[in-house]
Amino acid sequence: MTDIPERPALARELPPGGFRHFDLVMAAFVAVWLLSNVLGAGKVAQVDLPLIGPWPFGAGILFFPLSYVIGDVLTEVYGYARARRVIWVGTACALFLAFMSWVVVALPPAPSWTNQPAYEAVFGQVPRIVFASIVAFWAGEFVNAYVLARMKLWTAGRHLWTRTIGSTVVGQGIDSLLFYPLAFWGAAGWTTELVVTVLFTQWALKVGWEVLLTPATYLIVGGLKRAEGVDVFDEGTDFTPFRVRA
């Protein structure tokens, strides 16, 4: 019978003084998520690829995948329950951002201020895009956290790269499959071909980002585990997403 490899010699429970860096990781996660909504949602950029020609892609690919990398770090170091709490915090912040964007855009501009059309173009995302973004984020992040936590048990905590990449393949796939059809299917300027092209391009680029950032993920995860003195395994964890408390 093959022996199960020993797990790292780190504590399994919350340190007596609490976590030292959890709040910073949570803040980074929420910041990237909000920035992706403000700067990246809805804009399609294009590059000319050799032998292929013009190829469109969503501008949010430049930084949105970082939320999944940070999500992997959260689940790997702090466990699914605390990652779940952060996902709910991010969702609440996104809803507040969407509401306040609507309020500010709806405010009547001063007669001397002529930038209302540009302001609406940047911050006045249609409710359909906001809804699609929040639904896709919520579902994708929970799937990402669940797959990573389960794979950590299956691998006995070894081979981190398999679960960071594997969870991203599934989580980002769910995210893209939900967001682009919900946000742009049938919308002006978005043909079916463009929706499908951008969807699969985004998914492939997001997974590619995860692969490229794997060395950095190893460094961050290792440093946080040593600093916090824990390595959480989700044995007996209630994996329902419909809880906020860790």
Residue, then its C-alpha position, 0 to 999 in steps of 0.5 A: m500500500t502506498d503511504i500517504p505523504e506527511r503534511p507540513a508540520l504546521a498548526r491546524e487551528l487559529p493561532p492564539g493571537g489571530f492571523r497577522h496578514f489575513d486582512l491584507v490579503m482580503a483587502a487585496f482581493v476586494a481591491v482587484w475585484l472592484l478595479s476589474n469592474v471599474l476599469g476592465a468590464g465591457k471594454v474589448a481591446q484588440v491585438d494583431l497576432p502573426l498568422i492569425g490577424p486581429w484578435p479581440f480580448g477583454a481589457g480586464i484580462l490585464f488584472f482580473p485573473l489576479s483575483y483568482v490567484i489571491g483567491d487560491v492563496l486565501t483558500e490554500v493558507y486560510g481554508y475554504a471557510r475564510a475564503r468564503r467570507v472574503i468572497w461574500v465581502g467582495t460581493a457586498c462591495a461590488l453591489f455597493l459599487a454598482f449602487m453608488s455608480w448608479v446614484v452618482v451617474a443619475l445626479p443632475p450635472a451642473p450646467s458648467w460641467t460638460n463631462q456627463p456623457a464621458y462619465e456615463a460611458v465609464f461608470g454608467q454600466v448597464p444593469r445587465i453587465v453589473f448583474a452578469s459580473i457579480v453572478a459570474f464572480w460569485a459562482g466562479e470564485f466559490v467553485n475555484a475555492y471548493v475545487l482547490a480545497r478538495m484537491k488539497l485533501w486529495t493530494a495531502g497538501r502536496h503539488l500546489w501547482t496542480r490545485t492552483i491551476g486545476s481550480t482556475v481551469v474550472g473556476q474561470g471556466i464557470d466565470s467566463l461561461l456565465f459572464y459573457p452570455l449574460a452580459f453581451w449575448g444579443a447586445a448591440g455590437w456583440t455578434t454571437e461569434l464575438v461573444v464566443t471568441v472573447l469568452f474562450t480567449q478570456w478563459a485561455l488567457k486567465v488560465g495562462w496567467e495562473v500558470l505564469l504566476t505559479p512561481a509567485t504563488y508558491l512564494i506567497v503561499g510559503g511565506l504566509k504559511r510560515a508567517e501565520g504558522v498554519d496550514v489549513f486542511d478542510e476536513g469536515t468543512d461545510f462547503t455550502p456557499f450560503r454562510v458568511r461566518a468562517 
